[in-house]
């Protein structure tokens, strides 16, 4: 099954890992990223609802 990442969380977590020492270890970061992935559900794209 195809997976996708939560990019907003991913950017925040990697930034904290690289520049804020002690926030995340490499193992903890990998586990957090694995828990923040979602399954891609084919055929779920809806047209954008616009206000008139």
mmCIF file of the N, C-alpha and C atoms, coordinates in Angstrom:
data_MODEL
# 
_entry.id   MODEL 
# 
loop_
_atom_site.group_PDB 
_atom_site.id 
_atom_site.type_symbol 
_atom_site.label_atom_id 
_atom_site.label_alt_id 
_atom_site.label_comp_id 
_atom_site.label_asym_id 
_atom_site.label_entity_id 
_atom_site.label_seq_id 
_atom_site.pdbx_PDB_ins_code 
_atom_site.Cartn_x 
_atom_site.Cartn_y 
_atom_site.Cartn_z 
_atom_site.occupancy 
_atom_site.B_iso_or_equiv 
_atom_site.pdbx_formal_charge 
_atom_site.auth_seq_id 
_atom_site.auth_comp_id 
_atom_site.auth_asym_id 
_atom_site.auth_atom_id 
_atom_site.pdbx_PDB_model_num 
ATOM 1   N N  . UNK A 1 1  ? 0.837   -1.170 0.000  1.00 0.00 ? 1  UNK A N  1 
ATOM 2   C CA . UNK A 1 1  ? 0.000   0.000  0.000  1.00 0.00 ? 1  UNK A CA 1 
ATOM 3   C C  . UNK A 1 1  ? 0.892   1.248  0.000  1.00 0.00 ? 1  UNK A C  1 
ATOM 4   N N  . UNK A 1 2  ? 0.503   2.217  -0.771 1.00 0.00 ? 2  UNK A N  1 
ATOM 5   C CA . UNK A 1 2  ? 1.280   3.452  -0.885 1.00 0.00 ? 2  UNK A CA 1 
ATOM 6   C C  . UNK A 1 2  ? 1.018   4.342  0.337  1.00 0.00 ? 2  UNK A C  1 
ATOM 7   N N  . UNK A 1 3  ? 2.064   5.009  0.795  1.00 0.00 ? 3  UNK A N  1 
ATOM 8   C CA . UNK A 1 3  ? 1.984   5.878  1.964  1.00 0.00 ? 3  UNK A CA 1 
ATOM 9   C C  . UNK A 1 3  ? 2.409   7.290  1.587  1.00 0.00 ? 3  UNK A C  1 
ATOM 10  N N  . UNK A 1 4  ? 1.885   8.284  2.305  1.00 0.00 ? 4  UNK A N  1 
ATOM 11  C CA . UNK A 1 4  ? 2.339   9.659  2.128  1.00 0.00 ? 4  UNK A CA 1 
ATOM 12  C C  . UNK A 1 4  ? 2.628   10.252 3.498  1.00 0.00 ? 4  UNK A C  1 
ATOM 13  N N  . UNK A 1 5  ? 3.518   11.226 3.503  1.00 0.00 ? 5  UNK A N  1 
ATOM 14  C CA . UNK A 1 5  ? 3.938   11.846 4.757  1.00 0.00 ? 5  UNK A CA 1 
ATOM 15  C C  . UNK A 1 5  ? 3.179   13.142 4.991  1.00 0.00 ? 5  UNK A C  1 
ATOM 16  N N  . UNK A 1 6  ? 3.066   13.519 6.249  1.00 0.00 ? 6  UNK A N  1 
ATOM 17  C CA . UNK A 1 6  ? 2.521   14.811 6.642  1.00 0.00 ? 6  UNK A CA 1 
ATOM 18  C C  . UNK A 1 6  ? 3.679   15.805 6.554  1.00 0.00 ? 6  UNK A C  1 
ATOM 19  N N  . UNK A 1 7  ? 3.715   16.578 5.457  1.00 0.00 ? 7  UNK A N  1 
ATOM 20  C CA . UNK A 1 7  ? 4.882   17.415 5.179  1.00 0.00 ? 7  UNK A CA 1 
ATOM 21  C C  . UNK A 1 7  ? 5.086   18.533 6.194  1.00 0.00 ? 7  UNK A C  1 
ATOM 22  N N  . UNK A 1 8  ? 4.026   19.113 6.714  1.00 0.00 ? 8  UNK A N  1 
ATOM 23  C CA . UNK A 1 8  ? 4.181   20.183 7.705  1.00 0.00 ? 8  UNK A CA 1 
ATOM 24  C C  . UNK A 1 8  ? 4.876   19.645 8.957  1.00 0.00 ? 8  UNK A C  1 
ATOM 25  N N  . UNK A 1 9  ? 4.456   18.482 9.419  1.00 0.00 ? 9  UNK A N  1 
ATOM 26  C CA . UNK A 1 9  ? 5.107   17.871 10.572 1.00 0.00 ? 9  UNK A CA 1 
ATOM 27  C C  . UNK A 1 9  ? 6.536   17.483 10.241 1.00 0.00 ? 9  UNK A C  1 
ATOM 28  N N  . UNK A 1 10 ? 6.746   16.930 9.057  1.00 0.00 ? 10 UNK A N  1 
ATOM 29  C CA . UNK A 1 10 ? 8.065   16.466 8.641  1.00 0.00 ? 10 UNK A CA 1 
ATOM 30  C C  . UNK A 1 10 ? 9.075   17.612 8.651  1.00 0.00 ? 10 UNK A C  1 
ATOM 31  N N  . UNK A 1 11 ? 8.706   18.743 8.113  1.00 0.00 ? 11 UNK A N  1 
ATOM 32  C CA . UNK A 1 11 ? 9.608   19.895 8.069  1.00 0.00 ? 11 UNK A CA 1 
ATOM 33  C C  . UNK A 1 11 ? 9.922   20.381 9.478  1.00 0.00 ? 11 UNK A C  1 
ATOM 34  N N  . UNK A 1 12 ? 8.906   20.459 10.334 1.00 0.00 ? 12 UNK A N  1 
ATOM 35  C CA . UNK A 1 12 ? 9.105   20.912 11.705 1.00 0.00 ? 12 UNK A CA 1 
ATOM 36  C C  . UNK A 1 12 ? 10.000  19.959 12.492 1.00 0.00 ? 12 UNK A C  1 
ATOM 37  N N  . UNK A 1 13 ? 9.771   18.662 12.342 1.00 0.00 ? 13 UNK A N  1 
ATOM 38  C CA . UNK A 1 13 ? 10.555  17.675 13.097 1.00 0.00 ? 13 UNK A CA 1 
ATOM 39  C C  . UNK A 1 13 ? 12.006  17.642 12.637 1.00 0.00 ? 13 UNK A C  1 
ATOM 40  N N  . UNK A 1 14 ? 12.239  17.695 11.338 1.00 0.00 ? 14 UNK A N  1 
ATOM 41  C CA . UNK A 1 14 ? 13.616  17.671 10.832 1.00 0.00 ? 14 UNK A CA 1 
ATOM 42  C C  . UNK A 1 14 ? 14.348  18.953 11.229 1.00 0.00 ? 14 UNK A C  1 
ATOM 43  N N  . UNK A 1 15 ? 13.660  20.074 11.185 1.00 0.00 ? 15 UNK A N  1 
ATOM 44  C CA . UNK A 1 15 ? 14.265  21.340 11.611 1.00 0.00 ? 15 UNK A CA 1 
ATOM 45  C C  . UNK A 1 15 ? 14.672  21.258 13.086 1.00 0.00 ? 15 UNK A C  1 
ATOM 46  N N  . UNK A 1 16 ? 13.790  20.729 13.924 1.00 0.00 ? 16 UNK A N  1 
ATOM 47  C CA . UNK A 1 16 ? 14.118  20.581 15.349 1.00 0.00 ? 16 UNK A CA 1 
ATOM 48  C C  . UNK A 1 16 ? 15.279  19.612 15.542 1.00 0.00 ? 16 UNK A C  1 
ATOM 49  N N  . UNK A 1 17 ? 15.326  18.547 14.762 1.00 0.00 ? 17 UNK A N  1 
ATOM 50  C CA . UNK A 1 17 ? 16.412  17.565 14.872 1.00 0.00 ? 17 UNK A CA 1 
ATOM 51  C C  . UNK A 1 17 ? 17.749  18.185 14.504 1.00 0.00 ? 17 UNK A C  1 
ATOM 52  N N  . UNK A 1 18 ? 17.764  19.006 13.459 1.00 0.00 ? 18 UNK A N  1 
ATOM 53  C CA . UNK A 1 18 ? 19.026  19.566 12.979 1.00 0.00 ? 18 UNK A CA 1 
ATOM 54  C C  . UNK A 1 18 ? 19.519  20.746 13.812 1.00 0.00 ? 18 UNK A C  1 
ATOM 55  N N  . UNK A 1 19 ? 18.607  21.616 14.267 1.00 0.00 ? 19 UNK A N  1 
ATOM 56  C CA . UNK A 1 19 ? 19.056  22.852 14.903 1.00 0.00 ? 19 UNK A CA 1 
ATOM 57  C C  . UNK A 1 19 ? 18.790  22.959 16.393 1.00 0.00 ? 19 UNK A C  1 
ATOM 58  N N  . UNK A 1 20 ? 17.868  22.208 16.928 1.00 0.00 ? 20 UNK A N  1 
ATOM 59  C CA . UNK A 1 20 ? 17.602  22.255 18.367 1.00 0.00 ? 20 UNK A CA 1 
ATOM 60  C C  . UNK A 1 20 ? 18.153  20.979 18.990 1.00 0.00 ? 20 UNK A C  1 
ATOM 61  N N  . UNK A 1 21 ? 19.338  21.080 19.540 1.00 0.00 ? 21 UNK A N  1 
ATOM 62  C CA . UNK A 1 21 ? 19.996  19.871 20.061 1.00 0.00 ? 21 UNK A CA 1 
ATOM 63  C C  . UNK A 1 21 ? 19.209  19.285 21.230 1.00 0.00 ? 21 UNK A C  1 
ATOM 64  N N  . UNK A 1 22 ? 19.083  17.967 21.236 1.00 0.00 ? 22 UNK A N  1 
ATOM 65  C CA . UNK A 1 22 ? 18.432  17.264 22.322 1.00 0.00 ? 22 UNK A CA 1 
ATOM 66  C C  . UNK A 1 22 ? 16.935  17.105 22.204 1.00 0.00 ? 22 UNK A C  1 
ATOM 67  N N  . UNK A 1 23 ? 16.308  17.704 21.191 1.00 0.00 ? 23 UNK A N  1 
ATOM 68  C CA . UNK A 1 23 ? 14.864  17.573 21.054 1.00 0.00 ? 23 UNK A CA 1 
ATOM 69  C C  . UNK A 1 23 ? 14.501  16.176 20.568 1.00 0.00 ? 23 UNK A C  1 
ATOM 70  N N  . UNK A 1 24 ? 15.147  15.731 19.493 1.00 0.00 ? 24 UNK A N  1 
ATOM 71  C CA . UNK A 1 24 ? 14.898  14.402 18.941 1.00 0.00 ? 24 UNK A CA 1 
ATOM 72  C C  . UNK A 1 24 ? 16.221  13.674 18.740 1.00 0.00 ? 24 UNK A C  1 
ATOM 73  N N  . UNK A 1 25 ? 16.207  12.385 19.001 1.00 0.00 ? 25 UNK A N  1 
ATOM 74  C CA . UNK A 1 25 ? 17.325  11.540 18.586 1.00 0.00 ? 25 UNK A CA 1 
ATOM 75  C C  . UNK A 1 25 ? 16.968  10.995 17.206 1.00 0.00 ? 25 UNK A C  1 
ATOM 76  N N  . UNK A 1 26 ? 17.927  10.424 16.507 1.00 0.00 ? 26 UNK A N  1 
ATOM 77  C CA . UNK A 1 26 ? 17.672  9.898  15.162 1.00 0.00 ? 26 UNK A CA 1 
ATOM 78  C C  . UNK A 1 26 ? 16.614  8.797  15.207 1.00 0.00 ? 26 UNK A C  1 
ATOM 79  N N  . UNK A 1 27 ? 16.690  7.910  16.185 1.00 0.00 ? 27 UNK A N  1 
ATOM 80  C CA . UNK A 1 27 ? 15.703  6.831  16.298 1.00 0.00 ? 27 UNK A CA 1 
ATOM 81  C C  . UNK A 1 27 ? 14.304  7.374  16.582 1.00 0.00 ? 27 UNK A C  1 
ATOM 82  N N  . UNK A 1 28 ? 14.218  8.349  17.465 1.00 0.00 ? 28 UNK A N  1 
ATOM 83  C CA . UNK A 1 28 ? 12.917  8.934  17.803 1.00 0.00 ? 28 UNK A CA 1 
ATOM 84  C C  . UNK A 1 28 ? 12.327  9.661  16.597 1.00 0.00 ? 28 UNK A C  1 
ATOM 85  N N  . UNK A 1 29 ? 13.163  10.352 15.830 1.00 0.00 ? 29 UNK A N  1 
ATOM 86  C CA . UNK A 1 29 ? 12.701  11.061 14.648 1.00 0.00 ? 29 UNK A CA 1 
ATOM 87  C C  . UNK A 1 29 ? 12.148  10.080 13.605 1.00 0.00 ? 29 UNK A C  1 
ATOM 88  N N  . UNK A 1 30 ? 12.841  8.991  13.380 1.00 0.00 ? 30 UNK A N  1 
ATOM 89  C CA . UNK A 1 30 ? 12.378  7.993  12.415 1.00 0.00 ? 30 UNK A CA 1 
ATOM 90  C C  . UNK A 1 30 ? 11.049  7.393  12.859 1.00 0.00 ? 30 UNK A C  1 
ATOM 91  N N  . UNK A 1 31 ? 10.919  7.075  14.137 1.00 0.00 ? 31 UNK A N  1 
ATOM 92  C CA . UNK A 1 31 ? 9.653   6.525  14.646 1.00 0.00 ? 31 UNK A CA 1 
ATOM 93  C C  . UNK A 1 31 ? 8.508   7.521  14.519 1.00 0.00 ? 31 UNK A C  1 
ATOM 94  N N  . UNK A 1 32 ? 8.769   8.795  14.786 1.00 0.00 ? 32 UNK A N  1 
ATOM 95  C CA . UNK A 1 32 ? 7.725   9.808  14.643 1.00 0.00 ? 32 UNK A CA 1 
ATOM 96  C C  . UNK A 1 32 ? 7.279   9.942  13.187 1.00 0.00 ? 32 UNK A C  1 
ATOM 97  N N  . UNK A 1 33 ? 8.238   9.926  12.271 1.00 0.00 ? 33 UNK A N  1 
ATOM 98  C CA . UNK A 1 33 ? 7.901   10.038 10.849 1.00 0.00 ? 33 UNK A CA 1 
ATOM 99  C C  . UNK A 1 33 ? 7.078   8.831  10.404 1.00 0.00 ? 33 UNK A C  1 
ATOM 100 N N  . UNK A 1 34 ? 7.441   7.646  10.858 1.00 0.00 ? 34 UNK A N  1 
ATOM 101 C CA . UNK A 1 34 ? 6.676   6.452  10.489 1.00 0.00 ? 34 UNK A CA 1 
ATOM 102 C C  . UNK A 1 34 ? 5.255   6.493  11.031 1.00 0.00 ? 34 UNK A C  1 
ATOM 103 N N  . UNK A 1 35 ? 5.062   7.094  12.191 1.00 0.00 ? 35 UNK A N  1 
ATOM 104 C CA . UNK A 1 35 ? 3.718   7.182  12.765 1.00 0.00 ? 35 UNK A CA 1 
ATOM 105 C C  . UNK A 1 35 ? 2.880   8.290  12.135 1.00 0.00 ? 35 UNK A C  1 
ATOM 106 N N  . UNK A 1 36 ? 3.506   9.235  11.465 1.00 0.00 ? 36 UNK A N  1 
ATOM 107 C CA . UNK A 1 36 ? 2.781   10.351 10.858 1.00 0.00 ? 36 UNK A CA 1 
ATOM 108 C C  . UNK A 1 36 ? 2.494   10.132 9.369  1.00 0.00 ? 36 UNK A C  1 
ATOM 109 N N  . UNK A 1 37 ? 2.677   8.926  8.871  1.00 0.00 ? 37 UNK A N  1 
ATOM 110 C CA . UNK A 1 37 ? 2.340   8.646  7.475  1.00 0.00 ? 37 UNK A CA 1 
ATOM 111 C C  . UNK A 1 37 ? 0.901   8.165  7.392  1.00 0.00 ? 37 UNK A C  1 
ATOM 112 N N  . UNK A 1 38 ? 0.293   8.411  6.230  1.00 0.00 ? 38 UNK A N  1 
ATOM 113 C CA . UNK A 1 38 ? -1.088  8.009  5.994  1.00 0.00 ? 38 UNK A CA 1 
ATOM 114 C C  . UNK A 1 38 ? -1.153  7.201  4.707  1.00 0.00 ? 38 UNK A C  1 
ATOM 115 N N  . UNK A 1 39 ? -2.118  6.329  4.622  1.00 0.00 ? 39 UNK A N  1 
ATOM 116 C CA . UNK A 1 39 ? -2.322  5.563  3.401  1.00 0.00 ? 39 UNK A CA 1 
ATOM 117 C C  . UNK A 1 39 ? -2.919  6.460  2.325  1.00 0.00 ? 39 UNK A C  1 
ATOM 118 N N  . UNK A 1 40 ? -2.467  6.254  1.096  1.00 0.00 ? 40 UNK A N  1 
ATOM 119 C CA . UNK A 1 40 ? -3.032  6.982  -0.032 1.00 0.00 ? 40 UNK A CA 1 
ATOM 120 C C  . UNK A 1 40 ? -4.258  6.198  -0.498 1.00 0.00 ? 40 UNK A C  1 
ATOM 121 N N  . UNK A 1 41 ? -5.390  6.876  -0.541 1.00 0.00 ? 41 UNK A N  1 
ATOM 122 C CA . UNK A 1 41 ? -6.624  6.210  -0.943 1.00 0.00 ? 41 UNK A CA 1 
ATOM 123 C C  . UNK A 1 41 ? -6.975  6.637  -2.361 1.00 0.00 ? 41 UNK A C  1 
ATOM 124 N N  . UNK A 1 42 ? -6.860  5.724  -3.319 1.00 0.00 ? 42 UNK A N  1 
ATOM 125 C CA . UNK A 1 42 ? -7.147  6.084  -4.710 1.00 0.00 ? 42 UNK A CA 1 
ATOM 126 C C  . UNK A 1 42 ? -8.625  6.438  -4.901 1.00 0.00 ? 42 UNK A C  1 
ATOM 127 N N  . UNK A 1 43 ? -8.855  7.403  -5.791 1.00 0.00 ? 43 UNK A N  1 
ATOM 128 C CA . UNK A 1 43 ? -10.224 7.790  -6.109 1.00 0.00 ? 43 UNK A CA 1 
ATOM 129 C C  . UNK A 1 43 ? -10.864 8.705  -5.084 1.00 0.00 ? 43 UNK A C  1 
ATOM 130 N N  . UNK A 1 44 ? -10.078 9.315  -4.195 1.00 0.00 ? 44 UNK A N  1 
ATOM 131 C CA . UNK A 1 44 ? -10.641 10.149 -3.142 1.00 0.00 ? 44 UNK A CA 1 
ATOM 132 C C  . UNK A 1 44 ? -10.571 11.639 -3.446 1.00 0.00 ? 44 UNK A C  1 
ATOM 133 N N  . UNK A 1 45 ? -10.158 12.000 -4.636 1.00 0.00 ? 45 UNK A N  1 
ATOM 134 C CA . UNK A 1 45 ? -10.038 13.413 -4.971 1.00 0.00 ? 45 UNK A CA 1 
ATOM 135 C C  . UNK A 1 45 ? -11.411 14.003 -5.300 1.00 0.00 ? 45 UNK A C  1 
ATOM 136 N N  . UNK A 1 46 ? -11.816 14.994 -4.540 1.00 0.00 ? 46 UNK A N  1 
ATOM 137 C CA . UNK A 1 46 ? -13.074 15.695 -4.789 1.00 0.00 ? 46 UNK A CA 1 
ATOM 138 C C  . UNK A 1 46 ? -12.777 17.021 -5.470 1.00 0.00 ? 46 UNK A C  1 
ATOM 139 N N  . UNK A 1 47 ? -13.733 17.487 -6.247 1.00 0.00 ? 47 UNK A N  1 
ATOM 140 C CA . UNK A 1 47 ? -13.557 18.809 -6.840 1.00 0.00 ? 47 UNK A CA 1 
ATOM 141 C C  . UNK A 1 47 ? -13.619 19.851 -5.734 1.00 0.00 ? 47 UNK A C  1 
ATOM 142 N N  . UNK A 1 48 ? -12.891 20.930 -5.933 1.00 0.00 ? 48 UNK A N  1 
ATOM 143 C CA . UNK A 1 48 ? -12.858 21.994 -4.946 1.00 0.00 ? 48 UNK A CA 1 
ATOM 144 C C  . UNK A 1 48 ? -14.220 22.688 -4.880 1.00 0.00 ? 48 UNK A C  1 
ATOM 145 N N  . UNK A 1 49 ? -14.712 22.877 -3.671 1.00 0.00 ? 49 UNK A N  1 
ATOM 146 C CA . UNK A 1 49 ? -15.998 23.544 -3.481 1.00 0.00 ? 49 UNK A CA 1 
ATOM 147 C C  . UNK A 1 49 ? -15.763 25.035 -3.361 1.00 0.00 ? 49 UNK A C  1 
ATOM 148 N N  . UNK A 1 50 ? -16.332 25.784 -4.272 1.00 0.00 ? 50 UNK A N  1 
ATOM 149 C CA . UNK A 1 50 ? -16.147 27.230 -4.282 1.00 0.00 ? 50 UNK A CA 1 
ATOM 150 C C  . UNK A 1 50 ? -17.407 27.928 -3.819 1.00 0.00 ? 50 UNK A C  1 
ATOM 151 N N  . UNK A 1 51 ? -17.213 29.007 -3.066 1.00 0.00 ? 51 UNK A N  1 
ATOM 152 C CA . UNK A 1 51 ? -18.356 29.828 -2.659 1.00 0.00 ? 51 UNK A CA 1 
ATOM 153 C C  . UNK A 1 51 ? -18.727 30.726 -3.814 1.00 0.00 ? 51 UNK A C  1 
ATOM 154 N N  . UNK A 1 52 ? -19.995 30.971 -3.941 1.00 0.00 ? 52 UNK A N  1 
ATOM 155 C CA . UNK A 1 52 ? -20.453 31.867 -5.020 1.00 0.00 ? 52 UNK A CA 1 
ATOM 156 C C  . UNK A 1 52 ? -20.639 33.259 -4.536 1.00 0.00 ? 52 UNK A C  1 
# 
